[in-house]
Amino acid sequence: MKKVAILFSFAALVAAPLFVLAAGGDDNSVMELEKNAWDTYKNRQADAFKALCAPTYTGIYDVGMKDLQKEVADMNDTELRSVSFSDMHVTHPSKKAAIVIYKADVQGAAKGKDFSGTYNCSSVWMKESGNWLGVLHTEVKVGTQ
């Protein structure tokens, strides 16, 4: 019985890092998907952007809320010159949900109006049929006080 307990403890000790690596790999995948969503939008690749989003996608901005159709339609009026990310991390409220929280330093304009600045961002990704899909994205421009 003591051998079984020791063997079980050893197996748990060896396996634990593997579970951490697996979870971390998922986090990295979701972070890369988030960056890819920005890139496809920046490059005006509507079909690629739509492929990353659930049909029920919603974007929430200071100018209002957008469904997927409106988000893609606004792509042609938006010029993203550059975007860089910092403080990016992922939390998982469940196995099929991931929340990405980060800062984005953005240089760009919409309909000729400059919106460059630093934004606090979050996105919710849901895993459906083995694929992560974006369901919600929010951006709040960091104010100066």
GUVO-572642 format. One record per residue (C-alpha): z, y, x; residue number from 1; residue in three letters. Coordinates in Angstrom, 2 decimals, m for minus. Each point is the difference from the previous one (the first is absolute). Layout:
N
       c3       c2       c1  domar  mise
        Z        Y        X    NUM   ALA
...
end
This chain:
145
       c3       c2       c1  domar  mise
     0.00     0.00     0.00      1   MET
     0.84     2.34     2.87      2   LYS
    m3.43    m0.71     1.57      3   LYS
    m1.72     0.93    m3.25      4   VAL
     1.90     3.30    m0.19      5   ALA
    m0.83     0.83     3.62      6   ILE
    m3.65    m0.95    m0.53      7   LEU
    m0.18     2.13    m3.17      8   PHE
     1.60     2.97     1.77      9   SER
    m2.43    m0.33     2.90     10   PHE
    m3.00    m0.21    m2.36     11   ALA
     1.18     3.10    m1.89     12   ALA
     0.48     1.87     3.28     13   LEU
    m3.52    m0.89     1.16     14   VAL
    m1.66     0.70    m3.38     15   ALA
     1.68     3.36    m0.73     16   ALA
    m2.18     2.04     2.38     17   PRO
    m3.10    m1.59    m1.51     18   LEU
     0.99     1.23    m3.46     19   PHE
     0.60     3.48     1.39     20   VAL
    m3.41    m0.04     1.70     21   LEU
    m1.67    m1.13    m3.21     22   ALA
     1.59     2.85    m1.97     23   ALA
    m0.85     2.50     2.72     24   GLY
    m3.60    m1.19    m0.01     25   GLY
    m0.17     0.71    m3.73     26   ASP
     1.44     3.48     0.59     27   ASP
    m2.62     0.67     2.67     28   ASN
    m2.74    m1.21    m2.35     29   SER
     1.15     2.37    m2.74     30   VAL
     0.22     2.93     2.45     31   MET
    m3.53    m0.73     1.20     32   GLU
    m1.24    m0.14    m3.59     33   LEU
     1.59     3.40    m0.64     34   GLU
    m1.75     1.48     3.03     35   LYS
    m3.24    m1.68    m1.07     36   ASN
     0.28     1.60    m3.44     37   ALA
     0.18     3.43     1.67     38   TRP
    m2.98    m0.86     2.25     39   ASP
    m2.19    m1.20    m2.87     40   THR
     0.84     3.15    m1.96     41   TYR
    m0.67     2.21     3.03     42   LYS
    m3.36    m1.71     0.55     43   ASN
    m0.84     0.20    m3.74     44   ARG
    m0.39    m3.76    m0.30     45   GLN
     0.64    m0.24    m3.73     46   ALA
    m0.59    m3.74    m0.38     47   ASP
     2.24    m0.84     2.96     48   ALA
     2.72     2.30    m1.35     49   PHE
    m0.21    m1.54    m3.49     50   LYS
     0.24    m3.49     1.54     51   ALA
     3.40     0.97     1.44     52   LEU
     1.36     1.20    m3.36     53   CYS
     1.13    m1.68    m3.18     54   ALA
    m1.88     1.06    m3.15     55   PRO
     3.28     1.60    m1.15     56   THR
     0.31     2.18     3.15     57   TYR
     1.55     3.46    m0.40     58   THR
     0.18     2.82     2.55     59   GLY
     2.64     2.71    m0.44     60   ILE
    m0.56     3.38     1.63     61   TYR
     1.03     3.63    m0.44     62   ASP
    m3.24     0.56    m1.94     63   VAL
     0.74    m2.82    m2.44     64   GLY
    m0.45    m3.72    m0.48     65   MET
    m3.23    m1.91     0.59     66   LYS
    m1.13    m3.41    m1.11     67   ASP
    m2.31    m2.01     2.25     68   LEU
    m3.16     1.43    m1.57     69   GLN
     1.16     3.61     0.51     70   LYS
     1.19    m0.75     3.55     71   GLU
    m3.42    m1.34     0.95     72   VAL
    m1.82     2.84    m1.78     73   ALA
     2.01     2.58     1.96     74   ASP
    m0.97    m1.70     3.27     75   MET
    m3.27     1.97     0.16     76   ASN
     1.83     3.34    m0.26     77   ASP
     2.55    m0.89     2.68     78   THR
    m0.41     0.41     3.73     79   GLU
     2.59    m1.88     2.05     80   LEU
    m0.56     1.11     3.57     81   ARG
     2.91    m1.91     1.48     82   SER
     3.20    m1.80    m0.90     83   VAL
     2.77    m1.43     2.15     84   SER
     3.03    m2.00    m1.07     85   PHE
     3.64    m0.05     1.09     86   SER
     3.31    m1.51    m1.08     87   ASP
    m1.88    m2.74    m1.88     88   MET
     2.07    m2.85    m1.39     89   HIS
    m0.23    m2.59    m2.75     90   VAL
     2.58    m1.31    m2.45     91   THR
    m0.42    m2.96    m2.32     92   HIS
     1.76     0.16    m3.38     93   PRO
    m1.54    m3.45    m0.63     94   SER
    m2.30    m2.47     1.73     95   LYS
    m2.98     1.41    m1.86     96   LYS
     0.80     3.71     0.43     97   ALA
    m0.02     2.26     3.04     98   ALA
     0.91     3.67     0.21     99   ILE
    m1.39     1.94     2.96    100   VAL
     1.77     3.25     0.87    101   ILE
    m1.24     2.36     2.73    102   TYR
    m1.00     3.49     1.09    103   LYS
    m3.67     0.93     0.24    104   ALA
    m1.28     2.96     1.99    105   ASP
    m3.21     0.91    m1.79    106   VAL
    m2.82     2.41     0.76    107   GLN
    m2.31     0.46    m2.95    108   GLY
    m1.25     1.91    m3.02    109   ALA
    m0.77    m0.71    m3.66    110   ALA
    m2.66     2.03    m1.77    111   LYS
     0.10     2.40     2.95    112   GLY
     3.77     0.59    m0.19    113   LYS
     1.91    m0.98     3.14    114   ASP
     2.88    m2.42    m0.58    115   PHE
     0.85    m0.73     3.64    116   SER
     3.61    m0.75     0.82    117   GLY
     2.64    m2.68     0.23    118   THR
     0.60    m2.15    m3.06    119   TYR
     2.75    m2.41    m1.00    120   ASN
    m1.91    m2.98    m1.41    121   CYS
     0.73    m3.26    m1.72    122   SER
    m2.16    m2.77    m1.34    123   SER
     0.73    m3.11    m2.00    124   VAL
    m2.02    m3.12     0.72    125   TRP
     0.09    m3.13    m2.16    126   MET
    m1.09    m3.45     1.10    127   LYS
    m2.37    m1.62    m2.50    128   GLU
    m1.82    m3.26     0.66    129   SER
     0.97     0.23     3.67    130   GLY
    m1.35     3.56     0.46    131   ASN
     1.91     3.26     0.28    132   TRP
    m1.27     2.71    m2.37    133   LEU
     1.10     3.63    m0.18    134   GLY
     1.50     0.91    m3.36    135   VAL
     1.68     3.35     0.66    136   LEU
    m0.30     2.75     2.61    137   HIS
     1.99     3.24     0.22    138   THR
    m0.21     2.99     2.33    139   GLU
     2.37     2.95     0.22    140   VAL
    m0.75     2.78     2.46    141   LYS
     2.92     0.76     2.28    142   VAL
     1.21     3.52    m0.74    143   GLY
     1.25     2.53     2.49    144   THR
     3.45     1.47    m0.62    145   GLN
end
